Amino acid sequence: MAEMNAAPPQLDRRHWMLAVAAGMASFLDSGAIISVGLGLALWKKSFGLDVWTVGVLGSTLTLFIAIGALTGGRVADLIGRGRVFSLTILLYAAAALAVSFAPNAGVLVAGVIVIGVAAGADLPTSIAVLSERAPAGAQGRLVAFTHVMWTAGVVFTTSLGFAVSTLDTFGIRLIFATLAVLAVATFVFRAFYPPFRQLEAEADTRHAAEGVDPSHALPLRTLLRDRNFAVMILLTALFYLFFTLVANTFGSFKTYFLVTVGDTTQSFATALSFVTTLIGLAGTIVFTRIADTKWRSRFFVAGVMVFTTCQLLIAITGGVVLPVMIVALVLYNIGFPFVGEALYKIWTQESFPVNTRATVQGATMAVARFIASAFALVTPALIDWSPSGLYYLLTSFALVSGFIGMLIIRRVQKDPVRATAAPRDLSTLVAGDAR
């Protein structure tokens, strides 16, 4: 996380191809979240669901993404990140097909559960694989690129949702079938693209020279015994939690909110989401370019202001004034690339040893997704009770996330060497090597 003036190392085609392969975890994660969000209003009508069942369906994906992240990250560090990297995506494909062909609400919920477990396990694992094989000083760009993929997943799924919006429930089935095909293609790419083995061998050589054994997962007690790392775990977990409460609500319930509160059509809601998300994609590309520079911290403050303002606009108007909703969605997509998940991923990968990153990111991600899942369970009821009340609450979450992010940035600037992960076994720190 140290801000460096030296020119960043050069990346070749292999690194960017690996970033694409790892980023597909984020692409398919956002694709699932958006697809479930697109389907809620249609499934409610098709299966005759009440508001609480809609809440269960909306929260199930987030809950099991959390479970998958919590278990998958640790399993990846224990049995091999490369192995988990290849296999979780097949489980996602099978579950997406189950959702696509679901004959009733029970099968639908079961399919969403398995998608969540698979996507959750893949997310921390894929980021850890990418950062482990990235050259020193280039992690930020590559890890940030996975969030470009996340946003691309939003754009792709939203555009596909618009294209099939006149097909009712059949259109949602087509979307999940498409996600299944993409997951299978990702497995083939990850498992059989030869340059990935070359990058793995190079990383092993580099880590051996640095005295690190990436295949040996550090005991959790060793990590937590170091106060600096324990504080960073807490701060990154809280930062991601409050950001996720806002982002997950937008991702899962944006279309539902526009249709049920704003009284728009399904087609208009998905079209609006698509157009505004293109802004977010452009912003995420910009963030990728500044991810290894001092500008990522400087853009953070402005991003927090924009990100908070969009929640406040919806709170004040109650979501019923369409021009204000359009402005709010534009502001959201301007702000979020610089204040949320991409930064969280970078901070996590830069702040911990290579042989514990999947564990830490999986655990902190799980905390956020567990609580976001509980919040999603009651979100439809909150919308029904008071749309303004919901968005005043989201405004406060955005402010808290920004405040915690500033604490992390100050901590890094105060002690950049100790705040970032040295390329060595953490046991040396515990033994007295720490400053």
C-alpha positions as CSV (number, residue, x, y, z in Angstrom):
1,M,0.0,0.0,0.0
2,A,2.9,2.3,0.1
3,E,2.7,5.0,-2.4
4,M,5.6,4.8,-4.7
5,N,7.1,7.2,-7.2
6,A,9.1,4.6,-9.1
7,A,7.7,3.3,-12.4
8,P,5.6,0.3,-11.8
9,P,6.8,-3.1,-13.2
10,Q,5.8,-4.1,-16.6
11,L,3.1,-6.7,-17.0
12,D,2.9,-9.1,-20.0
13,R,0.0,-10.8,-21.7
14,R,0.1,-13.8,-19.3
15,H,-0.5,-11.5,-16.3
16,W,-3.5,-9.9,-17.9
17,M,-4.9,-13.2,-19.0
18,L,-4.6,-14.4,-15.4
19,A,-6.4,-11.3,-14.3
20,V,-9.2,-12.1,-16.7
21,A,-9.4,-15.7,-15.5
22,A,-9.4,-14.6,-11.8
23,G,-11.8,-11.7,-12.6
24,M,-14.4,-14.1,-13.9
25,A,-15.1,-15.0,-10.3
26,S,-16.1,-11.4,-9.8
27,F,-17.9,-11.3,-13.2
28,L,-20.0,-14.3,-12.3
29,D,-20.6,-13.1,-8.7
30,S,-22.0,-9.8,-9.9
31,G,-23.9,-11.6,-12.7
32,A,-25.6,-13.8,-10.1
33,I,-26.4,-10.9,-7.8
34,I,-27.9,-8.8,-10.6
35,S,-29.7,-11.7,-12.2
36,V,-31.4,-12.5,-8.9
37,G,-32.3,-8.8,-8.5
38,L,-33.8,-8.8,-12.0
39,G,-35.8,-11.9,-11.3
40,L,-37.3,-11.0,-8.0
41,A,-40.3,-9.1,-9.3
42,L,-40.9,-11.7,-12.0
43,W,-40.5,-14.7,-9.6
44,K,-42.8,-13.0,-7.2
45,K,-45.5,-12.9,-9.8
46,S,-44.8,-16.2,-11.4
47,F,-44.6,-18.3,-8.2
48,G,-47.0,-16.1,-6.2
49,L,-44.4,-15.1,-3.6
50,D,-45.2,-12.8,-0.7
51,V,-42.9,-10.0,0.4
52,W,-41.1,-12.1,3.0
53,T,-40.4,-14.9,0.6
54,V,-39.0,-12.4,-1.8
55,G,-36.8,-11.2,1.1
56,V,-35.6,-14.8,1.7
57,L,-34.8,-15.2,-2.0
58,G,-33.0,-11.9,-2.1
59,S,-31.0,-12.6,1.0
60,T,-30.2,-16.3,0.3
61,L,-27.5,-15.6,-2.4
62,T,-25.7,-13.1,-0.2
63,L,-25.9,-15.4,2.8
64,F,-24.3,-18.4,1.0
65,I,-21.7,-16.2,-0.7
66,A,-20.6,-15.4,2.8
67,I,-20.6,-19.1,3.8
68,G,-18.6,-20.0,0.6
69,A,-16.1,-17.2,1.2
70,L,-15.6,-18.1,4.9
71,T,-15.0,-21.8,4.2
72,G,-13.5,-21.6,0.7
73,G,-10.8,-19.1,1.4
74,R,-9.4,-21.2,4.3
75,V,-9.8,-24.5,2.3
76,A,-7.9,-22.9,-0.5
77,D,-5.0,-21.9,1.7
78,L,-5.0,-25.4,3.3
79,I,-5.3,-27.7,0.2
80,G,-4.1,-25.4,-2.6
81,R,-5.4,-22.2,-4.1
82,G,-4.8,-23.4,-7.6
83,R,-7.0,-26.5,-7.1
84,V,-9.9,-24.6,-5.6
85,F,-9.4,-21.9,-8.3
86,S,-10.3,-24.5,-11.0
87,L,-13.0,-26.5,-9.4
88,T,-15.4,-24.0,-7.7
89,I,-16.4,-22.6,-11.1
90,L,-17.9,-26.0,-12.1
91,L,-20.1,-26.0,-9.1
92,Y,-21.3,-22.5,-10.0
93,A,-22.2,-23.8,-13.5
94,A,-24.3,-26.7,-12.2
95,A,-26.2,-24.5,-9.8
96,A,-26.9,-21.8,-12.5
97,L,-28.4,-24.6,-14.7
98,A,-30.6,-25.6,-11.8
99,V,-31.9,-22.1,-11.4
100,S,-32.5,-21.8,-15.1
101,F,-34.7,-24.9,-15.2
102,A,-36.3,-24.5,-11.7
103,P,-39.9,-25.7,-11.8
104,N,-40.8,-24.2,-8.4
105,A,-39.6,-21.9,-5.7
106,G,-37.9,-24.7,-3.8
107,V,-35.6,-25.7,-6.6
108,L,-35.0,-22.0,-7.3
109,V,-33.9,-21.3,-3.8
110,A,-31.7,-24.4,-3.7
111,G,-30.0,-23.4,-6.9
112,V,-29.4,-19.9,-5.6
113,I,-27.9,-21.4,-2.4
114,V,-25.3,-23.4,-4.3
115,I,-24.4,-20.5,-6.6
116,G,-23.7,-18.5,-3.5
117,V,-21.4,-21.2,-2.0
118,A,-19.5,-21.6,-5.3
119,A,-19.2,-17.9,-6.0
120,G,-18.2,-17.1,-2.4
121,A,-15.4,-19.8,-2.3
122,D,-14.1,-18.6,-5.7
123,L,-13.9,-14.9,-4.9
124,P,-11.1,-14.9,-2.2
125,T,-9.3,-17.8,-3.9
126,S,-9.1,-16.1,-7.3
127,I,-7.9,-12.8,-5.9
128,A,-5.2,-14.7,-3.8
129,V,-4.1,-16.7,-6.8
130,L,-3.7,-13.5,-8.9
131,S,-1.8,-11.5,-6.2
132,E,0.4,-14.4,-5.5
133,R,1.5,-14.7,-9.1
134,A,1.7,-10.9,-9.7
135,P,5.1,-9.1,-9.9
136,A,5.9,-6.9,-6.8
137,G,4.5,-3.4,-7.2
138,A,1.8,-4.5,-9.8
139,Q,-0.7,-6.2,-7.5
140,G,-2.9,-3.1,-7.3
141,R,-3.5,-2.9,-11.0
142,L,-4.2,-6.6,-11.4
143,V,-6.4,-6.9,-8.4
144,A,-8.3,-3.7,-9.3
145,F,-8.9,-5.2,-12.8
146,T,-10.9,-7.9,-11.2
147,H,-13.3,-5.2,-10.1
148,V,-13.5,-4.0,-13.8
149,M,-14.6,-7.6,-14.4
150,W,-17.2,-7.3,-11.6
151,T,-18.6,-4.1,-13.1
152,A,-18.5,-5.7,-16.6
153,G,-20.6,-8.5,-15.1
154,V,-23.1,-6.0,-14.0
155,V,-23.2,-4.3,-17.4
156,F,-23.4,-7.7,-19.3
157,T,-26.1,-9.1,-17.1
158,T,-28.1,-5.9,-17.0
159,S,-27.9,-5.5,-20.8
160,L,-28.9,-9.2,-21.2
161,G,-31.8,-8.6,-18.8
162,F,-33.0,-5.6,-20.9
163,A,-32.7,-7.8,-24.1
164,V,-35.0,-10.4,-22.6
165,S,-37.2,-8.2,-20.4
166,T,-40.2,-8.8,-22.6
167,L,-39.9,-12.6,-22.1
168,D,-41.0,-12.5,-18.4
169,T,-39.7,-15.5,-16.4
170,F,-38.3,-17.3,-19.5
171,G,-35.9,-14.4,-20.0
172,I,-34.5,-14.9,-16.5
173,R,-34.0,-18.6,-17.3
174,L,-32.0,-17.6,-20.4
175,I,-29.8,-15.4,-18.3
176,F,-28.9,-18.1,-15.8
177,A,-28.3,-20.6,-18.6
178,T,-25.9,-18.0,-20.1
179,L,-24.1,-17.7,-16.8
180,A,-23.7,-21.5,-16.7
181,V,-22.1,-21.6,-20.1
182,L,-19.7,-18.8,-19.2
183,A,-18.7,-20.7,-16.0
184,V,-17.8,-23.8,-18.0
185,A,-15.8,-21.8,-20.4
186,T,-13.9,-20.2,-17.4
187,F,-13.1,-23.6,-16.0
188,V,-11.6,-24.7,-19.3
189,F,-9.5,-21.4,-19.5
190,R,-8.3,-21.7,-15.9
191,A,-7.4,-25.4,-16.1
192,F,-5.8,-25.7,-19.5
193,Y,-4.2,-22.4,-20.5
194,P,-0.4,-23.2,-20.4
195,P,1.0,-19.8,-19.5
196,F,-0.8,-20.0,-16.1
197,R,1.5,-22.9,-15.1
198,Q,4.5,-20.7,-16.1
199,L,3.4,-17.9,-13.8
200,E,2.9,-20.4,-11.0
201,A,6.4,-21.7,-11.4
202,E,7.9,-18.2,-11.5
203,A,6.0,-17.2,-8.4
204,D,7.2,-20.4,-6.6
205,T,10.8,-19.5,-7.5
206,R,10.3,-15.9,-6.3
207,H,8.7,-16.9,-3.0
208,A,11.4,-19.6,-2.4
209,A,14.1,-16.9,-2.8
210,E,12.2,-14.8,-0.3
211,G,11.9,-17.6,2.2
212,V,8.2,-18.1,1.9
213,D,6.3,-21.3,1.4
214,P,2.9,-20.3,-0.2
215,S,1.6,-23.8,0.1
216,H,1.8,-23.8,3.9
217,A,-1.2,-22.0,5.4
218,L,-0.3,-19.9,8.4
219,P,-2.2,-20.8,11.6
220,L,-4.8,-18.3,12.4
221,R,-3.5,-17.7,15.9
222,T,-0.1,-16.7,14.4
223,L,-1.8,-14.0,12.3
224,L,-4.0,-12.7,15.1
225,R,-1.2,-12.6,17.6
226,D,0.3,-9.8,15.7
227,R,-1.5,-6.6,16.8
228,N,-0.9,-4.7,13.5
229,F,-2.4,-7.5,11.4
230,A,-5.3,-8.0,13.8
231,V,-6.2,-4.3,13.6
232,M,-6.0,-4.4,9.8
233,I,-8.3,-7.4,9.7
234,L,-10.8,-5.5,11.9
235,L,-10.6,-2.3,9.9
236,T,-10.9,-4.0,6.5
237,A,-13.8,-6.1,7.7
238,L,-15.7,-3.1,9.0
239,F,-15.0,-1.0,5.9
240,Y,-16.2,-3.8,3.5
241,L,-19.2,-4.4,5.7
242,F,-20.7,-0.9,5.6
243,F,-19.9,-0.5,1.9
244,T,-21.5,-3.9,1.1
245,L,-24.7,-3.0,2.9
246,V,-25.1,-0.1,0.5
247,A,-23.8,-1.9,-2.7
248,N,-25.7,-5.1,-2.1
249,T,-28.9,-3.2,-1.6
250,F,-28.4,-1.4,-4.9
251,G,-27.3,-4.6,-6.7
252,S,-30.1,-6.8,-5.4
253,F,-33.0,-4.5,-5.1
254,K,-32.4,-1.6,-7.6
255,T,-34.7,-3.1,-10.3
256,Y,-37.3,-4.2,-7.6
257,F,-37.2,-0.7,-6.1
258,L,-37.7,1.1,-9.5
259,V,-40.6,-1.2,-10.4
260,T,-42.4,-1.3,-7.1
261,V,-41.7,2.2,-5.7
262,G,-40.9,4.2,-8.8
263,D,-43.7,2.5,-10.8
264,T,-41.5,2.0,-13.8
265,T,-41.7,-1.0,-16.2
266,Q,-39.2,-3.9,-16.0
267,S,-37.8,-2.9,-19.4
268,F,-37.2,0.7,-18.3
269,A,-35.7,-0.2,-15.0
270,T,-33.2,-2.6,-16.7
271,A,-32.4,-0.1,-19.4
272,L,-31.7,2.7,-16.9
273,S,-29.5,0.3,-14.9
274,F,-27.6,-0.6,-18.0
275,V,-26.9,2.9,-19.1
276,T,-25.8,4.2,-15.7
277,T,-23.6,1.1,-15.1
278,L,-21.6,2.0,-18.1
279,I,-20.4,5.0,-16.1
280,G,-19.4,2.7,-13.3
281,L,-17.4,0.6,-15.7
282,A,-15.5,3.6,-17.1
283,G,-14.8,4.7,-13.5
284,T,-13.5,1.3,-12.6
285,I,-11.1,1.3,-15.5
286,V,-9.8,4.7,-14.4
287,F,-9.3,3.3,-10.9
288,T,-7.3,0.4,-12.3
289,R,-4.9,2.8,-13.8
290,I,-4.3,4.7,-10.5
291,A,-4.4,1.6,-8.2
292,D,-0.7,1.5,-7.7
293,T,-0.3,5.3,-7.3
294,K,-1.0,8.0,-4.6
295,W,-4.1,9.0,-6.5
296,R,-6.2,6.1,-5.3
297,S,-6.2,7.6,-1.8
298,R,-6.9,11.1,-3.1
299,F,-9.8,10.0,-5.2
300,F,-11.3,8.2,-2.2
301,V,-12.4,11.4,-0.4
302,A,-14.3,12.8,-3.4
303,G,-15.7,9.4,-4.1
304,V,-17.2,9.1,-0.5
305,M,-18.9,12.5,-0.9
306,V,-20.5,11.4,-4.2
307,F,-21.4,7.9,-3.0
308,T,-23.1,9.4,0.1
309,T,-25.0,12.1,-1.8
310,C,-26.7,9.6,-4.1
311,Q,-28.2,7.8,-1.1
312,L,-29.3,11.1,0.4
313,L,-31.1,12.2,-2.8
314,I,-33.2,9.0,-2.9
315,A,-33.9,9.4,0.9
316,I,-35.1,13.0,0.5
317,T,-37.4,12.2,-2.5
318,G,-38.5,8.7,-1.4
319,G,-37.6,7.2,-4.8
320,V,-40.8,8.5,-6.5
321,V,-39.2,11.3,-8.5
322,L,-37.8,9.7,-11.6
323,P,-35.3,12.5,-12.7
324,V,-33.8,12.4,-9.2
325,M,-33.5,8.6,-9.3
326,I,-31.7,8.9,-12.6
327,V,-29.3,11.5,-11.1
328,A,-28.8,9.3,-8.0
329,L,-27.9,6.3,-10.1
330,V,-25.4,8.3,-12.1
331,L,-23.8,9.6,-8.9
332,Y,-23.7,6.1,-7.5
333,N,-21.8,4.8,-10.5
334,I,-19.4,7.7,-10.5
335,G,-18.6,7.2,-6.8
336,F,-18.5,3.5,-6.1
337,P,-15.3,2.6,-8.2
338,F,-13.2,4.7,-5.9
339,V,-14.6,3.9,-2.5
340,G,-15.5,0.2,-2.2
341,E,-14.8,-3.3,-3.2
342,A,-11.8,-2.7,-5.4
343,L,-10.0,-0.9,-2.6
344,Y,-10.9,-3.6,-0.1
345,K,-9.5,-6.2,-2.4
346,I,-6.2,-4.3,-2.8
347,W,-5.9,-3.5,0.9
348,T,-6.4,-7.2,1.8
349,Q,-3.9,-8.5,-0.7
350,E,-1.2,-5.9,0.1
351,S,-1.6,-6.1,3.9
352,F,-1.2,-9.8,4.6
353,P,1.3,-12.6,3.8
354,V,0.8,-14.6,0.7
355,N,-0.1,-17.8,2.5
356,T,-3.0,-16.3,4.4
357,R,-4.6,-13.9,2.0
358,A,-7.4,-16.2,0.9
359,T,-8.2,-16.9,4.5
360,V,-8.3,-13.3,5.6
361,Q,-10.3,-12.1,2.6
362,G,-12.7,-15.0,2.8
363,A,-13.3,-14.3,6.5
364,T,-13.7,-10.5,6.2
365,M,-15.9,-11.0,3.1
366,A,-18.0,-13.5,5.0
367,V,-18.7,-11.1,7.9
368,A,-19.9,-8.5,5.4
369,R,-22.0,-10.9,3.4
370,F,-23.6,-12.5,6.4
371,I,-24.8,-9.2,7.8
372,A,-25.8,-8.0,4.3
373,S,-27.8,-11.1,3.9
374,A,-29.7,-10.4,7.1
375,F,-30.3,-6.9,5.9
376,A,-31.5,-8.1,2.5
377,L,-34.0,-10.4,4.2
378,V,-35.8,-7.3,5.6
379,T,-35.1,-4.9,2.7
380,P,-38.4,-5.6,0.8
381,A,-40.3,-5.0,4.1
382,L,-38.3,-1.8,4.7
383,I,-39.1,-0.6,1.1
384,D,-42.8,-1.4,1.8
385,W,-42.6,0.5,5.1
386,S,-40.6,3.6,4.1
387,P,-38.4,3.9,1.1
388,S,-37.0,7.2,2.5
389,G,-36.2,5.5,5.8
390,L,-34.2,2.8,4.0
391,Y,-32.1,5.3,2.1
392,Y,-31.4,7.5,5.1
393,L,-30.0,4.3,6.7
394,L,-27.9,3.6,3.6
395,T,-26.7,7.2,3.8
396,S,-25.3,6.6,7.3
397,F,-23.7,3.4,6.1
398,A,-21.9,5.2,3.3
399,L,-20.6,7.8,5.7
400,V,-19.3,5.1,8.2
401,S,-17.6,3.2,5.4
402,G,-15.9,6.4,4.3
403,F,-14.7,7.2,7.8
404,I,-13.2,3.7,8.3
405,G,-11.5,4.0,4.9
406,M,-9.9,7.2,6.0
407,L,-8.6,5.4,9.1
408,I,-7.1,2.7,7.0
409,I,-5.4,5.3,4.7
410,R,-4.0,7.2,7.7
411,R,-2.7,4.0,9.1
412,V,-0.9,3.1,5.9
413,Q,0.5,6.6,5.4
414,K,1.8,6.7,9.0
415,D,3.6,3.3,8.8
416,P,3.6,2.1,5.1
417,V,6.3,-0.5,5.6
418,R,4.7,-2.3,8.6
419,A,1.1,-1.8,7.2
420,T,1.9,-3.8,4.1
421,A,2.7,-7.4,4.0
422,A,6.4,-8.3,3.8
423,P,7.1,-11.2,1.5
424,R,8.0,-13.6,4.3
425,D,6.6,-16.0,6.8
426,L,4.6,-14.1,9.5
427,S,6.2,-16.4,12.1
428,T,9.4,-14.2,11.8
429,L,7.3,-11.2,12.9
430,V,5.9,-13.1,15.9
431,A,9.4,-14.2,16.8
432,G,10.5,-10.7,17.2
433,D,11.3,-9.5,13.7
434,A,8.5,-6.9,13.8
435,R,9.4,-3.3,14.4
